[in-house]
Amino acid sequence: MNNPLPSYDQKSRFGVPTDIEGLRHRLVSRGDADESDLMRSKHVFDLYVMHSFACSLRCDYCWLWGETGLVWDKKLRKMYGDKIPLETMKKLLDDLVPYGISNLNLSGGEPLMTPTWYELAKHAREKGLPIQLTTGGVYIEQELERILEILDQVNVSINGPPSIADKVRPGPEGHYAQMVRGMKALSDAKRERGEGPLLRILSTITHTNYEHVVEMMRYFDDQDIDIDEYYFQFLIYNSDEELAHQKDINDIEFGRGVESLSKYMVRPDGIDFDRMWEELQAARRAHPRVMFSAPLNRATLEAYYSDRKWGIVPNYCATPWSECALLPNGDIYTCPDLPIGNILEESFDEIWNGPKARNIRERVSERLFPACTGCFHFWGDRGVEIDRDRHEGQGQRK
């Protein structure tokens, strides 16, 4: 795997200076690192398990199956093909226990299309790990009993009501109705039992659906589906300039190209920002638990969707210390396109605080990457926390 350690004089000057004091405070206060060795991680907050990229849906913005998605490149699809034995993934979970992992997120692709998802989740449960599943919802009904048995949280990724479903989320005939039946069955079972996994809607706000956010929320109310939380992710995308600079850095500093980040290129064009802001405010009033990925006001909303995203949250990223993702070929990464190791070749201990992981941490403690604001992990829980604190008590039904 080509990811060499650069000498200091090879380092690119592209990127935004890091708020190092803000980063230091977050890492030490949350117990992710010690002041004495800031580049060593002590805690894994999230592990995203992308066991397979397989999916039956073709969501318009998706970095895997959207129009610009990774899987349409035959070379990349082969490179990231399913290669990990179940026993290797179980061993990975064993290795994570000492790091106090806060959340295991079974993701993809569509994890419920993976035959071994339940066995992996069962092993995680035996280890006492909290388990989430992020799904398109199409297979909830057929997997309902196992979902109720094993999961702490179900995240259903959906970007609109039935009126725009075929536009924003193409898929097999009847897939939307199948998803709704599954969500309704899960909601009904939770009511009957008095317990069950938290049901959260994940929705990415784009130029194609921003006028239909509240319509979607009201639709689920009309179906008598109890949604515990809504999480709205503002569209993740990069400008051509940011991506070009990222390619330069990956080449100069890490000897790699840009693969997955180049797929976040859906352009948010033609937005009426006054209308969008009204819709977001109405969404806050429509449900008691509504979260947004970034703490935007009317001005920064327009800035965000107009290639001016820097400075909306403090300029640092703690992800290389606290989160990682497992790809179907065994690669572990904290920053997209920069794997820090492969579980088919090394143990997690060797990977997580090894030289490649520390090198990335050193890099982002000095300067952030140009494409950081086009990365889901940059916003993460920090954006949610700031947004929640600003709007505490404002979300209420009317």
N, C-alpha and C positions, 0 to 999 in steps of 0.2 A: 504494500500500500504506500503510495508516494505522498508523503506529508512531512518533508524534512524540516529540521529546525534552522531558521535563518540566522545568520550573524547580524549584529546590530546594524551594520552599515547597509544591509540589504533591505531594511525595513522601509516600507512605503510611507510617504507623508500624507497619503489620503486618509480621511477620516476626521471625526470631530473629537476634540480633547475631552477626556473623561472627567466627570465630577468625582475625583478620587476620594474625597472626604465623604461624600454621600454614599459611594460604594462601600467604603470601609465601615461606615456606621451600620449599613444594612447587613453586611456579612457578619460582623461581630455581634451585633444586637440579636440577630436571629440564630446565632450559633452555627452558621454555615462555615465559618473559618475563625482562626485565632489571630489576634493582633501580631503574635510572634512569627507566624508563617501564613501570610494572607493568601498565598497561592495554593495552599493545601485545603481541599474541601473535606469537611467533617460530616456533611449531611446531604442526602439526596432527597429533595422535596418531591419531585415528580419523576417517574419513569413512564414514557410513552412507548408502548409496545406496538409497533407496526408489523405485526406478524406476517401480514400479506398485503399487497396493494390491490387485491381483487375487490371489485365492487360492481354492482348491477346498475348504479346510477351514474349520471353524467352531469353533475352540477356545473353551472356555467363558469363559476369562479375557481373551481377546484384545481390545485396545483398538480394533481395526479391525472384526473379524468376530464378536466375542462378542455376547452378548445386549444389551449397552449400547454396542456398537461404533459408531465414527464413520460407517461406510459406510451404516448404516441411515438416516442423516439425508440426504435427497436433496440438500439445499442444500450440505452439506459435501462430499458425494461429488462433486458437480459442481465445487465450488471446487477440490478437490484432484485433479481428473482428470488423466490422463496428457497432458502437453503438451511434454515436452522432446525435441528431436531428438537423435539419437545423436551428431552432430558437436558439439553444445553440451556434452554430457557429456564427450566426449573433451577438449574445450578446458578444461573444469573440471579434469580430471586433470592436464593440462599445467600449469595454473596452480598446482596443489598441490605439484608437485615441489620448488620452492625452499623450501617449508615443512617438508621432511624428513618427509613423511607416513609414519607407521609402519604403518598398516593401512587397507586399503580393504575395507569389508564390504558385499557385495551382499546386500540385504535386501528387505523388502517388508511386506506381501503375500508372494507366492511368486515369487522372482526367476526360477526356472526356467520360469515361464509367460510370461516376457517374451522375445520372439524375439531381441532384440538383446543379451541378457546376455553371450553369448560374445564378441561383437565388442568390447564395452566391457572385458571382462576381458582380452582379448588386447592391447588398447591399453595397459591398465595394466601388463601383463607387459612390454611393449616399453619402458615407462618405468621399469621396475625396481621397481614397487610391490608389496608383499606383498598377497595377495588372499585374503579369506575369503568364503564363501557361507553365508548363514543360510537354511535351507530346512525345509519340513515333511517332506521326504524322499520324497514320493510320486513325483517324477520323476527320482530319482537314476539308476535303472536305464537309462532311455532316454537320459540325458545322460552316461553313465559315461565314455566315452572322452574327451570334452571336459573333464569334471571332473578326470580323471587328468592330462590334459595341462597344465592352466592354473592350477589352484588350489593354494594352500598349506594351506588349512584348510577343512573342511566342518563346519558346525554344524547338527545336526539337532534341531529343536525338537519335543519330545514330552513329554507329561506323565503317562505311565503305561504299564503293561503291557496286553496284550490284554483282560484281565478288566474294565477300566474304560474302554477306548478309546472306546466309543460314547458314554459319559457325558461325558468330558472333552474329546474331540476328534472331534465328528461330521464326517462327510464322505462322499464317494461310496463305494458298496459296494466292499469289498475294499481300501480305501486303506491300512489298517494293514499288511496282508500285502504290498502293493506296496512300502511303505516298507522293510519288513524285507528283502525281496529285494534292493532297491537297496543297503542298508547291507551286506548279506552279500556282494554282488558287489564292492562297493568294498573291503571288508576282504580278500576273497580275492585281488583284483588287487594290493593292496599287499603281501600276503605273497609272491605270485609274483614281483613285480618288485623287491622289497626296498626300495621307496620309494613315496611317494604322499602325498596331503594328510592332515594330522592330522584324525582323526575325533573330534568332540566332541559329546556330548549336552547340549543346553540344556533344562532342565526347571524350570518354575515351580511352587513348592510352595504349594498352596492347601488349603482345608478339604476339598476333594473327593478329593485324591490323596495326602495326607501319610502315610497308612498303607500305601501301595503303592510307596514309593520303592525299597526293596531288592528287592521282587518284580520291578520293572522291570529293575533291574541284573542280577539272576539270569537273567531271561528272555533278555537279550542274550547272556549267557555261554552259556546252553543252545543258542542258535542259532549258536554259534561265531563271533560277531562281535567283533572286537577293537576295543573302544572305548578310545581313547587318553586321553580326559579326560571327566569329568562336571563340568558347571557347574550348580549349583542356585541359582536366583534366588528369593528370598523374594518373595511376592506384592507387587506394586506397587499401592497403592491410596491413596485420600485419604478423610478423614472429611468429612462435610457442612460442618463448621465451617471446616476448612482450605480447602476449595474455595470457600466463600463469601468468605473473606478474599482468596483468590487472584483471584477475580473483581473484588473492589474494587481491588486493586493494578493489575490489567491495564487496568481502566477509567481510574483516576485517573492512573496514571503512563505508560501506553502507548497509551491510546485504543483498546484491543482488548477482546474478550470472552475467555471460556475455551472452547476447543473440544476439543482432544485430551485435556487433563487431566481434563475432565469424564467421559471414557470409562473412566478407571481407578477404577471405583466398585464392583467386585465385592467384596462384604463377606466377610471370613474368619470365618464364624460356626460355632459348635458344635465347636471344636477341643479334643481332650483333649491338653493340653500335655505331660503326662508321657509319653504314648504318642508324641507327635510328637518329643520330644527323644530318646527311645530309638531311633526310626527314623533320625534324623539321625546319631546316633552309630554305628549299625550301617552306615549308608551309608559313613561314613569308613573302616570296617574292610573294606568289601566290594571296594574298588578302591584301587590305589596313588595315583591322581591324582583326587581329589575336591575341588572348590572350592565355596565358598558366597559369595553376594553380600554378606553382612554377617557380622561377627564376633560371633555370638550365643552366649550361654550359656543355661542353663535359664531364668534370670530375664528376661533381655532378649528371649528368644524370645517369651515371653508378652507382654512389653511391646510388642514390635514388632507383633504381631497384635491388639493391643488399643488402637490409636491412641496409643501412647506411644513413638514412634520417635526423637525428638530425643535427642542425646547418645550414641547408640550408636557413632557414629564422630564424629571432631572436626567441629565445625559450620562447615564451609566447603565450597565446591564449585569445583573447578578446570575444570569442563567448558567454560565460555565461553571459555577460553584454549586448549583442547586438543582438543575434539571438536565435530563438527557433523554435521548430517543434511541430506540433500537429499530433498525431497518431490517427488511426481510432477508438481506444477505449477511446479517450479523454485525454490520457496522454500528458503532455507538458514536453519536455526535451530540454536541451541545450547541454548536453553531452550524447552520446548514452548509453542506458541501465540504466541511472540514472534519472528517472522522478522526476521533482520538484513539481508536483501536477497533478490534473486531473480536467478538466473543468466541468465534471459531478458532482463534489463534492465541488469545490471551485471556487471563482471568479478569473479572471486573476490577479487582484491587489493583492489578498491574495497569489497567487502562485509566481508571478514574483519577489517580494522582500521579500518573506517569508523565514523561517529558512532553508529550504532545498536548495533553490537557493543561499542564502548567504553562506551556508556551502560549496557548490561546488566552488563558487568564492574564498572563503578563501583558499580552497585546491589548486586550480590551480594558485593562486598568490604566493604560496610557492613552490610547485613542480608540474610539468606537469605529466599527466598520461603516463605510458609506451606505451599505444596504441594511443597517440595523433597524431603521424605522420601517423597513419593508419585511420585517420578521415578526411572527407571532410572539416569540419569546421575549422580545424587547419590551412589549407592553405588559403582558402577563398579569400577575396578581397586583403588581405595583400600580398599574393604571386603574384597576378595579378599586383598589384601596383608596386612592386619591379621589376618584369619582364618587365612591360611596360616602367618604367623609364630607365632601362638598354638598351632597344632596341628602344627607341623613334626615329621614322623616318626611321627605317630599313624596315618596312613592306611596300612593294610596288609591284604592278603588273609588271610582265615582260613577 
